[in-house]
Each structure stands twice: as structure tokens, then as C-alpha cells.
Amino acid sequence: MIQKNEFVMLMLAIGVLIFIVGNRFLRKKLMVSKILIGGFLAFFIGWVATVLDGLFWGQFLNLLGHLCYLTGSVLIVIWCWKTLGKKEF
């Protein structure tokens, strides 16, 4: 069974994905943007897996979703460390 909040989260993520794909200028302006976009894509796959686990392959897609959330979190932490952590005085 698909829950409404999971579906709404997926729709918002699709909107952000369209914005990221369409806004090439912003991607070039961000430092180390490939890591940040990779983190978002990992979260996006996790959100898709979360919605689909209510329909079929429940346990597998649940595990896949949680692994994607872990991967996305690690990539976001790496991006933060690379962009914010290297301040020279």
C-alpha cells in the first residue's frame, strides 16, 4: 500500500530533479557539484524504492531504500566537508 506522505515526497523530489537537470548554470557554480548531485540521486532512488516497496518486493526494496539513504547521507557529508571544512585563515 502506498502511503500519501511517501508519494508526496516522491513528487517533490521529481520537481527538484527536473530543476537540477534543467539548471546547468547552478551546477557549474557549485563547488564539487557531482558529489552533491550524486547524494541527491541516491536519496531519489531511495524515495522511489520506498514508494514501490508497498507494491511489490517489499523487503528487498525496503533494504535498497535504506542503503540509498545511507549512501546519500555519506555523499552529502563528504560534500559538506569538501566545501565547508577547508577554510584557511
C-alpha positions as CSV (number, residue, x, y, z in Angstrom):
1,M,0.0,0.0,0.0
2,I,1.4,3.4,-1.0
3,Q,1.3,6.0,1.8
4,K,0.3,9.6,0.9
5,N,3.3,11.2,2.5
6,E,5.8,8.9,0.7
7,F,4.1,9.7,-2.6
8,V,4.1,13.5,-1.9
9,M,7.8,13.3,-1.1
10,L,8.5,11.5,-4.4
11,M,6.6,14.2,-6.3
12,L,8.6,16.9,-4.6
13,A,11.8,15.0,-5.4
14,I,10.8,14.7,-9.1
15,G,10.3,18.5,-9.2
16,V,13.8,19.1,-7.7
17,L,15.3,16.6,-10.1
18,I,13.8,18.5,-13.0
19,F,15.2,21.7,-11.6
20,I,18.7,20.2,-11.2
21,V,18.7,18.8,-14.7
22,G,17.4,22.0,-16.3
23,N,19.7,24.4,-14.4
24,R,23.1,23.8,-15.8
25,F,24.4,27.2,-14.6
26,L,23.7,26.4,-11.0
27,R,25.6,23.0,-11.3
28,K,28.7,24.8,-12.7
29,K,28.6,27.4,-9.9
30,L,28.5,24.9,-7.0
31,M,31.8,23.5,-5.8
32,V,32.1,19.7,-6.2
33,S,28.6,19.6,-7.5
34,K,28.9,16.0,-8.8
35,I,29.1,14.7,-5.2
36,L,26.1,16.8,-4.1
37,I,24.1,15.6,-7.2
38,G,25.1,12.1,-6.5
39,G,23.9,12.4,-3.0
40,F,20.5,13.7,-4.2
41,L,20.2,10.9,-6.8
42,A,20.9,8.3,-4.1
43,F,18.1,9.9,-2.0
44,F,15.9,9.9,-5.1
45,I,16.4,6.2,-5.7
46,G,15.6,5.6,-2.0
47,W,12.4,7.5,-2.3
48,V,11.4,5.6,-5.4
49,A,12.2,2.3,-3.6
50,T,10.2,3.4,-0.6
51,V,7.1,4.1,-2.7
52,L,7.5,0.9,-4.7
53,D,8.0,-1.4,-1.7
54,G,4.3,-1.0,-0.9
55,L,3.5,-2.6,-4.2
56,F,6.0,-5.5,-4.7
57,W,9.3,-6.9,-3.5
58,G,8.7,-5.3,-0.1
59,Q,11.7,-6.5,1.9
60,F,14.2,-6.0,-1.0
61,L,13.1,-2.5,-1.9
62,N,13.0,-1.5,1.8
63,L,16.6,-2.6,2.2
64,L,17.5,-0.9,-1.1
65,G,15.9,2.3,0.1
66,H,17.8,2.3,3.4
67,L,21.1,1.6,1.6
68,C,20.4,4.5,-0.7
69,Y,19.6,6.8,2.3
70,L,22.9,5.7,3.8
71,T,24.8,6.4,0.6
72,G,23.2,9.7,0.1
73,S,23.9,10.8,3.6
74,V,27.6,9.9,3.3
75,L,27.9,11.7,0.0
76,I,26.3,14.9,1.5
77,V,28.7,14.7,4.4
78,I,31.6,14.4,2.0
79,W,30.3,17.3,0.0
80,C,29.9,19.5,3.2
81,W,33.4,18.5,4.3
82,K,35.0,19.4,0.9
83,T,33.1,22.7,0.6
84,L,32.9,24.0,4.2
85,G,35.7,22.2,6.0
86,K,38.7,23.6,4.1
87,K,38.9,27.1,5.4
88,E,42.3,28.7,5.5
89,F,43.0,31.7,7.8
